[in-house]
């Protein structure tokens, strides 16, 4: 599959910012103003508190409602966690896993992220796995290569068929929530390295199909340059997604 066939993907990650009285007006503002899903897919990833009302108000529109996180257990005595099975049963089709903030503040190591990937896949939810520029040097018969170790860990024991259901978001930690974005060339370099890593795990054909996103202080001002790069198939948007009008400007870059 050629790169031209990878449908652009723009995801909002609200984190823990918006309050209950803001959620419904937001979805009502944007839901009839987004592109056709064949042109660009648009997702809002929100707190579990808001998922059910968002799903109800998104009915009839092309807005995807996704989860920001989940546990890797389907059920059990895990107070405060979010069941991936429950997410699937209410209609969630995408969830972020391994966001930089989860890794940094909540000590989610690569093994935990991989468990979450498998939990999402077994519940028919498409994982959006975040990683930074952590690299590892590998030596094979055809030479020395640099690959993204967090990608290798996240895809451990994932079949090539399931790998096609996943997206990878390159998020340099220094760009998350700082207002400092990687340049378009720096972002492309990271995303190209991720695609190279997927190619080495699976095949060039899988690597050409899996969508690779960039996340880290994305704004309406820099999104066009980012999306023009051949290995950047979309973006995850933090603070610039909190205002519906600003997010619409970004979507229609």
C-alpha positions as CSV (number, residue, x, y, z in Angstrom):
1,X,0.0,0.0,0.0
2,X,1.4,3.4,-1.0
3,X,1.8,6.2,1.5
4,X,-0.9,8.1,-0.4
5,X,-3.5,5.6,0.8
6,X,-2.9,6.2,4.5
7,X,-5.8,8.4,5.5
8,X,-4.8,11.4,7.6
9,X,-5.7,11.2,11.3
10,X,-6.1,14.1,13.7
11,X,-6.7,13.3,17.3
12,X,-7.6,15.6,20.2
13,X,-6.3,14.6,23.6
14,X,-8.2,16.6,26.2
15,X,-6.2,15.2,29.1
16,X,-7.7,16.5,32.4
17,X,-8.7,20.0,31.3
18,X,-12.2,20.4,30.1
19,X,-15.1,20.5,32.6
20,X,-18.5,18.8,32.3
21,X,-20.3,21.9,31.1
22,X,-17.9,22.3,28.2
23,X,-18.1,18.9,26.7
24,X,-21.5,18.8,25.0
25,X,-21.2,22.4,23.5
26,X,-17.8,21.4,22.1
27,X,-19.0,18.2,20.3
28,X,-22.1,20.0,19.0
29,X,-19.8,22.8,17.6
30,X,-17.5,20.5,15.7
31,X,-19.5,17.4,14.7
32,X,-20.9,18.7,11.5
33,X,-17.8,20.7,10.4
34,X,-15.2,18.0,10.0
35,X,-14.0,16.4,6.7
36,X,-15.3,13.1,5.4
37,X,-13.6,10.2,7.0
38,X,-12.2,9.1,3.6
39,X,-10.3,12.4,3.6
40,X,-9.4,12.9,7.3
41,X,-10.3,11.0,10.4
42,X,-11.0,13.1,13.5
43,X,-10.9,11.7,17.0
44,X,-11.5,13.2,20.4
45,X,-9.8,11.3,23.3
46,X,-11.5,12.2,26.5
47,X,-11.7,11.3,30.2
48,X,-13.8,8.2,30.9
49,X,-16.2,10.5,32.7
50,X,-17.2,12.1,29.4
51,X,-17.1,9.1,27.0
52,X,-20.7,8.1,27.3
53,X,-22.2,11.6,26.7
54,X,-19.8,12.2,23.9
55,X,-20.7,9.0,22.2
56,X,-24.4,9.9,22.4
57,X,-23.9,13.4,21.0
58,X,-21.6,12.1,18.3
59,X,-24.2,9.8,16.8
60,X,-24.8,10.5,13.2
61,X,-21.5,12.3,12.8
62,X,-18.0,11.2,11.7
63,X,-16.3,12.2,15.0
64,X,-14.5,9.3,16.6
65,X,-14.7,9.2,20.4
66,X,-11.6,7.6,21.9
67,X,-10.2,6.8,25.4
68,X,-7.1,8.4,26.8
69,X,-6.0,5.3,28.7
70,X,-7.2,2.0,30.0
71,X,-6.1,-0.8,32.3
72,X,-4.8,-4.1,30.9
73,X,-7.3,-6.2,32.9
74,X,-10.8,-6.7,31.6
75,X,-12.4,-7.0,35.0
76,X,-11.3,-7.3,38.6
77,X,-10.5,-5.6,41.9
78,X,-8.6,-2.7,40.4
79,X,-10.1,0.4,42.0
80,X,-10.1,3.5,39.9
81,X,-8.9,1.8,36.7
82,X,-10.8,1.7,33.3
83,X,-11.8,-1.7,31.8
84,X,-10.9,-2.1,28.1
85,X,-13.8,-4.5,27.9
86,X,-16.2,-1.9,29.3
87,X,-14.8,0.6,26.8
88,X,-15.5,-1.8,23.9
89,X,-19.0,-2.5,25.2
90,X,-20.0,1.2,25.1
91,X,-18.6,1.6,21.6
92,X,-15.1,2.9,22.0
93,X,-12.9,1.9,19.0
94,X,-9.6,3.7,19.7
95,X,-7.6,4.2,22.8
96,X,-4.2,5.9,23.5
97,X,-1.6,3.7,25.3
98,X,1.8,4.6,26.6
99,X,1.4,8.4,26.5
100,X,4.5,10.2,27.6
101,X,2.7,11.5,30.7
102,X,1.6,8.0,31.7
103,X,5.2,6.7,31.3
104,X,6.7,9.7,33.2
105,X,4.2,10.4,36.0
106,X,2.7,7.0,36.5
107,X,5.7,4.8,35.9
108,X,4.2,2.8,33.0
109,X,7.1,0.8,31.7
110,X,7.2,-0.9,28.3
111,X,5.9,-4.2,29.7
112,X,2.8,-2.4,31.0
113,X,2.3,-0.6,27.7
114,X,2.5,-3.9,25.8
115,X,0.0,-5.5,28.1
116,X,-2.4,-2.6,27.4
117,X,-1.9,-3.1,23.7
118,X,-2.9,-6.7,23.9
119,X,-5.8,-5.9,26.2
120,X,-7.1,-3.4,23.6
121,X,-6.6,-5.7,20.7
122,X,-8.4,-8.6,22.3
123,X,-11.4,-6.2,22.9
124,X,-11.3,-5.0,19.3
125,X,-10.1,-1.5,20.2
126,X,-7.4,0.0,18.0
127,X,-4.4,1.1,20.0
128,X,-2.7,4.4,19.4
129,X,0.7,3.8,21.0
130,X,2.9,6.8,22.0
131,X,6.6,6.6,22.1
132,X,9.5,9.0,22.3
133,X,13.0,9.0,20.7
134,X,14.4,6.2,22.9
135,X,16.7,4.3,20.5
136,X,18.5,1.0,20.5
137,X,21.3,-0.1,18.2
138,X,20.8,-3.4,16.4
139,X,23.2,-5.4,14.3
140,X,21.9,-7.8,11.6
141,X,23.4,-9.4,8.5
142,X,22.7,-6.4,6.4
143,X,24.4,-3.9,8.8
144,X,23.8,-1.7,11.9
145,X,20.5,-0.1,12.4
146,X,18.9,2.3,14.9
147,X,15.4,1.4,15.9
148,X,12.9,2.8,18.4
149,X,13.0,0.5,21.5
150,X,9.6,1.6,22.8
151,X,8.0,0.5,19.5
152,X,9.7,-2.9,19.7
153,X,8.4,-3.4,23.2
154,X,4.9,-2.2,22.4
155,X,4.6,-4.6,19.4
156,X,6.0,-7.7,21.3
157,X,3.9,-10.8,20.4
158,X,1.6,-8.7,18.2
159,X,0.7,-10.4,14.9
160,X,1.2,-8.6,11.6
161,X,-2.6,-8.7,11.2
162,X,-3.1,-6.9,14.5
163,X,-0.2,-4.5,13.9
164,X,-2.2,-3.1,10.9
165,X,-4.9,-2.0,13.4
166,X,-2.5,0.1,15.4
167,X,-1.1,3.6,15.1
168,X,2.1,4.9,16.5
169,X,2.5,8.5,17.8
170,X,6.0,10.0,18.0
171,X,6.1,12.3,21.0
172,X,9.4,13.7,22.0
173,X,9.1,14.2,25.8
174,X,10.6,17.7,25.7
175,X,7.7,18.8,23.4
176,X,4.8,17.6,25.4
177,X,2.9,20.5,27.0
178,X,5.9,22.8,26.7
179,X,4.8,24.9,23.7
180,X,8.1,23.8,22.1
181,X,7.4,21.7,19.0
182,X,9.8,19.7,17.0
183,X,10.5,21.3,13.6
184,X,8.8,19.5,10.7
185,X,12.1,18.0,9.7
186,X,12.8,16.7,13.3
187,X,9.3,15.3,13.5
188,X,9.7,13.6,10.1
189,X,13.0,12.1,11.2
190,X,11.4,10.5,14.2
191,X,8.4,9.2,12.3
192,X,10.6,7.8,9.6
193,X,12.6,6.0,12.2
194,X,9.5,4.5,13.7
195,X,8.4,3.3,10.2
196,X,11.8,1.8,9.7
197,X,11.4,0.0,13.0
198,X,8.0,-1.4,12.1
199,X,9.5,-2.6,8.7
200,X,12.3,-4.4,10.6
201,X,9.8,-6.1,13.0
202,X,7.3,-7.1,10.2
203,X,7.8,-6.1,6.6
204,X,8.0,-3.0,4.4
205,X,4.4,-3.7,3.4
206,X,3.2,-3.5,7.0
207,X,5.3,-0.4,7.6
208,X,3.8,1.3,4.6
209,X,0.3,0.7,5.9
210,X,0.6,1.5,9.6
211,X,-0.1,5.2,10.3
212,X,2.5,7.2,12.2
213,X,1.5,10.4,14.0
214,X,3.3,13.2,15.6
215,X,2.4,14.7,19.0
216,X,3.9,17.6,20.9
217,X,2.7,21.2,20.9
218,X,0.9,20.9,17.6
219,X,-1.0,24.1,16.6
220,X,-2.9,25.5,13.6
221,X,0.3,27.3,12.7
222,X,2.6,24.3,12.4
223,X,0.2,21.5,11.4
224,X,0.4,22.1,7.7
225,X,4.2,21.8,7.6
226,X,4.0,18.7,9.7
227,X,1.3,17.0,7.6
228,X,3.3,17.8,4.4
229,X,6.0,15.3,5.5
230,X,5.8,11.9,3.8
231,X,6.1,9.8,7.0
232,X,3.7,11.9,9.2
233,X,0.2,10.6,8.7
234,X,-1.5,12.7,11.4
235,X,-1.1,14.5,14.7
236,X,-2.2,14.1,18.3
237,X,-3.2,17.6,19.6
238,X,-3.1,18.7,23.3
239,X,-3.8,22.2,24.3
240,X,-4.7,23.4,20.8
241,X,-7.6,20.9,20.9
242,X,-9.3,22.5,24.0
243,X,-11.0,25.2,22.1
244,X,-13.4,23.8,19.4
245,X,-12.8,26.7,17.0
246,X,-9.0,26.4,17.3
247,X,-9.3,22.6,16.8
248,X,-11.5,23.1,13.7
249,X,-8.9,25.5,12.3
250,X,-6.3,22.8,12.9
251,X,-8.4,20.1,11.3
252,X,-8.9,22.2,8.2
253,X,-5.2,22.9,7.8
